Amino acid sequence: MSADGRRVLRVEIPIESDEEQAALEGALLAARASELSQMRRRGDRLAFGYGTDSARETMSDDVEQAQRRWTMLDRLLAGLKAARSADTEPRGQDAD
């Protein structure tokens, strides 16, 4: 763990084709969109004052959790994009 409390999680996922990689990216994008929708829906309900005090407290917790999941999915997508870029860059030749 770094000094600021962050950790780096390394994940290896076998990908057999460009189509599989595109499908993985599509699945992550769909999950991220779902989390964004959840954040907005709960956030709106919270902002409009729906529900009891305890229900609003739960909604607030749900919004924070959805925000956390959205952020992690966003980071995962950025990592996937970086990995794809690294795979497509020309490899340097070893100097003999």
SEVEX-640618 format. One record per residue: residue number from 1; x, y, z of N, C-alpha, C in turn; residue in three letters. Coordinates in nm, 4 decimals. Layout:
N
+------+----------+----------+----------+----------+----------+----------+----------+----------+----------+------+
! resi !     n_c1 !     n_c2 !     n_c3 !    ca_c1 !    ca_c2 !    ca_c3 !     c_c1 !     c_c2 !     c_c3 ! resn !
+------+----------+----------+----------+----------+----------+----------+----------+----------+----------+------+
!  NUM !        X !        Y !        Z !        X !        Y !        Z !        X !        Y !        Z !  ala !
...
+------+----------+----------+----------+----------+----------+----------+----------+----------+----------+------+
! end
This chain:
96
+------+----------+----------+----------+----------+----------+----------+----------+----------+----------+------+
! resi !     n_c1 !     n_c2 !     n_c3 !    ca_c1 !    ca_c2 !    ca_c3 !     c_c1 !     c_c2 !     c_c3 ! resn !
+------+----------+----------+----------+----------+----------+----------+----------+----------+----------+------+
!    1 !   0.0854 !  -0.1170 !   0.0000 !   0.0000 !   0.0000 !   0.0000 !   0.0897 !   0.1229 !   0.0000 !  met !
!    2 !   0.0502 !   0.2235 !  -0.0767 !   0.1313 !   0.3440 !  -0.0859 !   0.1074 !   0.4342 !   0.0346 !  ser !
!    3 !   0.1860 !   0.5407 !   0.0425 !   0.1765 !   0.6339 !   0.1548 !   0.0388 !   0.6997 !   0.1622 !  ala !
!    4 !  -0.0274 !   0.7187 !   0.0481 !  -0.1593 !   0.7826 !   0.0494 !  -0.2732 !   0.6821 !   0.0715 !  asp !
!    5 !  -0.2396 !   0.5561 !   0.0993 !  -0.3410 !   0.4558 !   0.1282 !  -0.3942 !   0.3824 !   0.0065 !  gly !
!    6 !  -0.3445 !   0.4151 !  -0.1104 !  -0.3905 !   0.3495 !  -0.2330 !  -0.3157 !   0.2191 !  -0.2550 !  arg !
!    7 !  -0.3859 !   0.1259 !  -0.3157 !  -0.3247 !   0.0001 !  -0.3574 !  -0.3408 !  -0.0142 !  -0.5077 !  arg !
!    8 !  -0.2580 !  -0.0955 !  -0.5662 !  -0.2714 !  -0.1272 !  -0.7076 !  -0.3053 !  -0.2751 !  -0.7166 !  val !
!    9 !  -0.4160 !  -0.3044 !  -0.7816 !  -0.4607 !  -0.4418 !  -0.8006 !  -0.4319 !  -0.4813 !  -0.9447 !  leu !
!   10 !  -0.3565 !  -0.5853 !  -0.9635 !  -0.3248 !  -0.6331 !  -1.0981 !  -0.4124 !  -0.7547 !  -1.1267 !  arg !
!   11 !  -0.4779 !  -0.7518 !  -1.2428 !  -0.5682 !  -0.8589 !  -1.2828 !  -0.5269 !  -0.9050 !  -1.4215 !  val !
!   12 !  -0.5175 !  -1.0345 !  -1.4403 !  -0.4895 !  -1.0895 !  -1.5727 !  -0.6139 !  -1.1616 !  -1.6207 !  glu !
!   13 !  -0.6569 !  -1.1265 !  -1.7418 !  -0.7764 !  -1.1857 !  -1.8002 !  -0.7387 !  -1.2426 !  -1.9358 !  ile !
!   14 !  -0.7554 !  -1.3722 !  -1.9539 !  -0.7247 !  -1.4290 !  -2.0852 !  -0.8229 !  -1.3764 !  -2.1905 !  pro !
!   15 !  -0.7698 !  -1.3189 !  -2.2958 !  -0.8492 !  -1.2668 !  -2.4071 !  -0.7989 !  -1.3373 !  -2.5329 !  ile !
!   16 !  -0.8906 !  -1.4041 !  -2.6013 !  -0.8499 !  -1.4836 !  -2.7173 !  -0.8637 !  -1.4103 !  -2.8501 !  glu !
!   17 !  -0.9345 !  -1.2964 !  -2.8498 !  -0.9528 !  -1.2257 !  -2.9767 !  -0.9879 !  -1.0800 !  -2.9493 !  ser !
!   18 !  -0.9790 !  -0.9995 !  -3.0541 !  -1.0207 !  -0.8595 !  -3.0434 !  -1.1696 !  -0.8508 !  -3.0108 !  asp !
!   19 !  -1.2470 !  -0.9469 !  -3.0625 !  -1.3910 !  -0.9480 !  -3.0364 !  -1.4197 !  -0.9712 !  -2.8883 !  glu !
!   20 !  -1.3441 !  -1.0596 !  -2.8243 !  -1.3623 !  -1.0831 !  -2.6810 !  -1.3256 !  -0.9583 !  -2.6011 !  glu !
!   21 !  -1.2199 !  -0.8909 !  -2.6412 !  -1.1805 !  -0.7687 !  -2.5719 !  -1.2883 !  -0.6614 !  -2.5875 !  gln !
!   22 !  -1.3452 !  -0.6507 !  -2.7064 !  -1.4531 !  -0.5545 !  -2.7291 !  -1.5760 !  -0.5910 !  -2.6464 !  ala !
!   23 !  -1.6044 !  -0.7209 !  -2.6336 !  -1.7188 !  -0.7652 !  -2.5529 !  -1.6965 !  -0.7321 !  -2.4056 !  ala !
!   24 !  -1.5742 !  -0.7498 !  -2.3573 !  -1.5425 !  -0.7156 !  -2.2189 !  -1.5598 !  -0.5665 !  -2.1961 !  leu !
!   25 !  -1.5088 !  -0.4868 !  -2.2877 !  -1.5235 !  -0.3422 !  -2.2755 !  -1.6710 !  -0.3019 !  -2.2787 !  glu !
!   26 !  -1.7477 !  -0.3638 !  -2.3659 !  -1.8908 !  -0.3353 !  -2.3733 !  -1.9634 !  -0.3710 !  -2.2441 !  gly !
!   27 !  -1.9276 !  -0.4835 !  -2.1845 !  -1.9901 !  -0.5252 !  -2.0584 !  -1.9570 !  -0.4266 !  -1.9462 !  ala !
!   28 !  -1.8327 !  -0.3811 !  -1.9423 !  -1.7931 !  -0.2840 !  -1.8399 !  -1.8613 !  -0.1490 !  -1.8608 !  leu !
!   29 !  -1.8742 !  -0.1076 !  -1.9874 !  -1.9448 !   0.0174 !  -2.0178 !  -2.0917 !   0.0085 !  -1.9759 !  leu !
!   30 !  -2.1541 !  -0.1063 !  -2.0013 !  -2.2938 !  -0.1247 !  -1.9627 !  -2.3089 !  -0.1217 !  -1.8105 !  ala !
!   31 !  -2.2169 !  -0.1849 !  -1.7409 !  -2.2217 !  -0.1832 !  -1.5942 !  -2.2013 !  -0.0417 !  -1.5413 !  ala !
!   32 !  -2.1093 !   0.0317 !  -1.6014 !  -2.0845 !   0.1696 !  -1.5580 !  -2.2075 !   0.2567 !  -1.5834 !  arg !
!   33 !  -2.2729 !   0.2388 !  -1.6966 !  -2.3944 !   0.3148 !  -1.7265 !  -2.5052 !   0.2813 !  -1.6270 !  ala !
!   34 !  -2.5146 !   0.1553 !  -1.5893 !  -2.6146 !   0.1137 !  -1.4915 !  -2.5894 !   0.1797 !  -1.3562 !  ser !
!   35 !  -2.4647 !   0.1853 !  -1.3146 !  -2.4303 !   0.2504 !  -1.1876 !  -2.4599 !   0.3996 !  -1.1929 !  glu !
!   36 !  -2.4316 !   0.4634 !  -1.3057 !  -2.4610 !   0.6057 !  -1.3204 !  -2.6114 !   0.6297 !  -1.3100 !  leu !
!   37 !  -2.6899 !   0.5446 !  -1.3735 !  -2.8346 !   0.5554 !  -1.3666 !  -2.8838 !   0.5398 !  -1.2227 !  ser !
!   38 !  -2.8277 !   0.4439 !  -1.1524 !  -2.8640 !   0.4207 !  -1.0118 !  -2.8290 !   0.5423 !  -0.9261 !  gln !
!   39 !  -2.7102 !   0.5979 !  -0.9475 !  -2.6683 !   0.7165 !  -0.8709 !  -2.7656 !   0.8313 !  -0.8945 !  met !
!   40 !  -2.7996 !   0.8536 !  -1.0190 !  -2.8885 !   0.9655 !  -1.0523 !  -3.0290 !   0.9439 !  -0.9974 !  arg !
!   41 !  -3.0799 !   0.8228 !  -1.0123 !  -3.2152 !   0.7931 !  -0.9650 !  -3.2242 !   0.8107 !  -0.8138 !  arg !
!   42 !  -3.1301 !   0.7506 !  -0.7425 !  -3.1297 !   0.7629 !  -0.5957 !  -3.1019 !   0.9068 !  -0.5540 !  arg !
!   43 !  -3.0091 !   0.9706 !  -0.6226 !  -2.9765 !   1.1096 !  -0.5902 !  -3.0955 !   1.2029 !  -0.6092 !  gly !
!   44 !  -3.1706 !   1.1811 !  -0.7176 !  -3.2899 !   1.2626 !  -0.7412 !  -3.3944 !   1.2396 !  -0.6332 !  asp !
!   45 !  -3.4166 !   1.1145 !  -0.6011 !  -3.5147 !   1.0834 !  -0.4956 !  -3.4733 !   1.1487 !  -0.3643 !  arg !
!   46 !  -3.3444 !   1.1451 !  -0.3373 !  -3.2921 !   1.2066 !  -0.2152 !  -3.3106 !   1.3584 !  -0.2193 !  leu !
!   47 !  -3.2775 !   1.4187 !  -0.3326 !  -3.2870 !   1.5645 !  -0.3468 !  -3.4313 !   1.6130 !  -0.3391 !  ala !
!   48 !  -3.5243 !   1.5312 !  -0.3899 !  -3.6648 !   1.5715 !  -0.3883 !  -3.7332 !   1.5412 !  -0.2556 !  phe !
!   49 !  -3.6589 !   1.4787 !  -0.1635 !  -3.7125 !   1.4543 !  -0.0297 !  -3.8086 !   1.3381 !  -0.0187 !  gly !
!   50 !  -3.7995 !   1.2417 !  -0.1104 !  -3.8869 !   1.1247 !  -0.1018 !  -3.8508 !   1.0396 !   0.0181 !  tyr !
!   51 !  -3.9486 !   0.9736 !   0.0754 !  -3.9260 !   0.8744 !   0.1789 !  -3.9094 !   0.9319 !   0.3181 !  gly !
!   52 !  -3.8983 !   0.8398 !   0.4119 !  -3.8789 !   0.8754 !   0.5518 !  -3.7336 !   0.9134 !   0.5755 !  thr !
!   53 !  -3.7051 !   0.9628 !   0.6949 !  -3.5672 !   0.9981 !   0.7292 !  -3.4739 !   0.8784 !   0.7148 !  asp !
!   54 !  -3.5164 !   0.7627 !   0.7653 !  -3.4309 !   0.6441 !   0.7567 !  -3.4156 !   0.5978 !   0.6120 !  ser !
!   55 !  -3.5222 !   0.6114 !   0.5315 !  -3.5131 !   0.5739 !   0.3904 !  -3.4167 !   0.6667 !   0.3174 !  ala !
!   56 !  -3.4191 !   0.7958 !   0.3494 !  -3.3264 !   0.8907 !   0.2860 !  -3.1827 !   0.8608 !   0.3274 !  arg !
!   57 !  -3.1625 !   0.8198 !   0.4504 !  -3.0276 !   0.7834 !   0.4949 !  -2.9772 !   0.6632 !   0.4148 !  glu !
!   58 !  -3.0648 !   0.5660 !   0.3947 !  -3.0288 !   0.4483 !   0.3150 !  -3.0006 !   0.4881 !   0.1710 !  thr !
!   59 !  -3.0839 !   0.5784 !   0.1153 !  -3.0620 !   0.6254 !  -0.0214 !  -2.9271 !   0.6956 !  -0.0330 !  met !
!   60 !  -2.8918 !   0.7731 !   0.0671 !  -2.7631 !   0.8425 !   0.0664 !  -2.6488 !   0.7412 !   0.0637 !  ser !
!   61 !  -2.6609 !   0.6371 !   0.1456 !  -2.5598 !   0.5313 !   0.1459 !  -2.5538 !   0.4609 !   0.0110 !  asp !
!   62 !  -2.6714 !   0.4369 !  -0.0490 !  -2.6774 !   0.3717 !  -0.1806 !  -2.6105 !   0.4569 !  -0.2881 !  asp !
!   63 !  -2.6313 !   0.5876 !  -0.2823 !  -2.5694 !   0.6785 !  -0.3789 !  -2.4175 !   0.6739 !  -0.3639 !  val !
!   64 !  -2.3682 !   0.6759 !  -0.2409 !  -2.2232 !   0.6705 !  -0.2176 !  -2.1649 !   0.5394 !  -0.2680 !  glu !
!   65 !  -2.2346 !   0.4281 !  -0.2438 !  -2.1863 !   0.2973 !  -0.2887 !  -2.1873 !   0.2889 !  -0.4412 !  gln !
!   66 !  -2.2926 !   0.3395 !  -0.5047 !  -2.2989 !   0.3396 !  -0.6512 !  -2.1870 !   0.4260 !  -0.7094 !  ala !
!   67 !  -2.1591 !   0.5390 !  -0.6448 !  -2.0500 !   0.6268 !  -0.6893 !  -1.9165 !   0.5534 !  -0.6799 !  gln !
!   68 !  -1.8972 !   0.4790 !  -0.5733 !  -1.7734 !   0.4024 !  -0.5560 !  -1.7603 !   0.2963 !  -0.6651 !  arg !
!   69 !  -1.8696 !   0.2250 !  -0.6921 !  -1.8661 !   0.1217 !  -0.7972 !  -1.8418 !   0.1851 !  -0.9343 !  arg !
!   70 !  -1.9068 !   0.2998 !  -0.9620 !  -1.8877 !   0.3686 !  -1.0891 !  -1.7407 !   0.4080 !  -1.1060 !  trp !
!   71 !  -1.6819 !   0.4603 !  -1.0001 !  -1.5413 !   0.5012 !  -1.0044 !  -1.4503 !   0.3822 !  -1.0327 !  thr !
!   72 !  -1.4763 !   0.2688 !  -0.9685 !  -1.3938 !   0.1499 !  -0.9908 !  -1.4104 !   0.0976 !  -1.1333 !  met !
!   73 !  -1.5330 !   0.0990 !  -1.1850 !  -1.5543 !   0.0572 !  -1.3238 !  -1.4836 !   0.1516 !  -1.4201 !  leu !
!   74 !  -1.4860 !   0.2806 !  -1.3901 !  -1.4172 !   0.3788 !  -1.4738 !  -1.2667 !   0.3525 !  -1.4741 !  asp !
!   75 !  -1.2114 !   0.3239 !  -1.3591 !  -1.0675 !   0.2924 !  -1.3514 !  -1.0360 !   0.1632 !  -1.4256 !  arg !
!   76 !  -1.1233 !   0.0646 !  -1.4136 !  -1.1029 !  -0.0617 !  -1.4837 !  -1.1061 !  -0.0410 !  -1.6350 !  leu !
!   77 !  -1.1996 !   0.0396 !  -1.6825 !  -1.2044 !   0.0708 !  -1.8253 !  -1.0793 !   0.1453 !  -1.8709 !  leu !
!   78 !  -1.0305 !   0.2380 !  -1.7895 !  -0.9074 !   0.3109 !  -1.8238 !  -0.7888 !   0.2145 !  -1.8303 !  ala !
!   79 !  -0.7838 !   0.1197 !  -1.7380 !  -0.6768 !   0.0199 !  -1.7397 !  -0.6847 !  -0.0687 !  -1.8627 !  gly !
!   80 !  -0.8058 !  -0.1051 !  -1.9013 !  -0.8248 !  -0.1870 !  -2.0212 !  -0.7805 !  -0.1104 !  -2.1458 !  leu !
!   81 !  -0.8155 !   0.0169 !  -2.1517 !  -0.7757 !   0.1002 !  -2.2652 !  -0.6226 !   0.1131 !  -2.2709 !  lys !
!   82 !  -0.5599 !   0.1333 !  -2.1558 !  -0.4136 !   0.1449 !  -2.1515 !  -0.3481 !   0.0135 !  -2.1943 !  ala !
!   83 !  -0.4039 !  -0.0982 !  -2.1516 !  -0.3487 !  -0.2290 !  -2.1888 !  -0.3621 !  -0.2516 !  -2.3389 !  ala !
!   84 !  -0.4763 !  -0.2096 !  -2.3945 !  -0.4965 !  -0.2248 !  -2.5390 !  -0.3967 !  -0.1394 !  -2.6158 !  arg !
!   85 !  -0.3729 !  -0.0165 !  -2.5680 !  -0.2753 !   0.0714 !  -2.6328 !  -0.1359 !   0.0120 !  -2.6273 !  ser !
!   86 !  -0.1009 !  -0.0446 !  -2.5131 !   0.0318 !  -0.1054 !  -2.4979 !   0.0476 !  -0.2253 !  -2.5901 !  ala !
!   87 !  -0.0615 !  -0.2998 !  -2.6126 !  -0.0559 !  -0.4164 !  -2.7012 !  -0.0422 !  -0.3774 !  -2.8477 !  asp !
!   88 !  -0.0910 !  -0.2599 !  -2.8851 !  -0.0888 !  -0.2200 !  -3.0259 !   0.0316 !  -0.1342 !  -3.0629 !  thr !
!   89 !   0.1060 !  -0.0871 !  -2.9614 !   0.2256 !  -0.0059 !  -2.9918 !   0.3334 !  -0.0952 !  -3.0494 !  glu !
!   90 !   0.4078 !  -0.0418 !  -3.1467 !   0.5172 !  -0.1206 !  -3.2036 !   0.6231 !  -0.1481 !  -3.0969 !  pro !
!   91 !   0.6725 !  -0.2668 !  -3.0976 !   0.7747 !  -0.3069 !  -2.9998 !   0.9116 !  -0.2617 !  -3.0497 !  arg !
!   92 !   0.9906 !  -0.2085 !  -2.9585 !   1.1261 !  -0.1683 !  -2.9954 !   1.2137 !  -0.2902 !  -3.0182 !  gly !
!   93 !   1.3127 !  -0.2732 !  -3.1036 !   1.4052 !  -0.3832 !  -3.1289 !   1.5149 !  -0.3771 !  -3.0242 !  gln !
!   94 !   1.5545 !  -0.4949 !  -2.9799 !   1.6618 !  -0.5023 !  -2.8811 !   1.7935 !  -0.4639 !  -2.9468 !  asp !
!   95 !   1.8682 !  -0.3815 !  -2.8760 !   2.0011 !  -0.3445 !  -2.9266 !   2.0973 !  -0.4571 !  -2.8984 !  ala !
!   96 !   2.1725 !  -0.4971 !  -3.0007 !   2.2696 !  -0.6060 !  -2.9802 !   2.4041 !  -0.5490 !  -2.9543 !  asp !
+------+----------+----------+----------+----------+----------+----------+----------+----------+----------+------+
! end
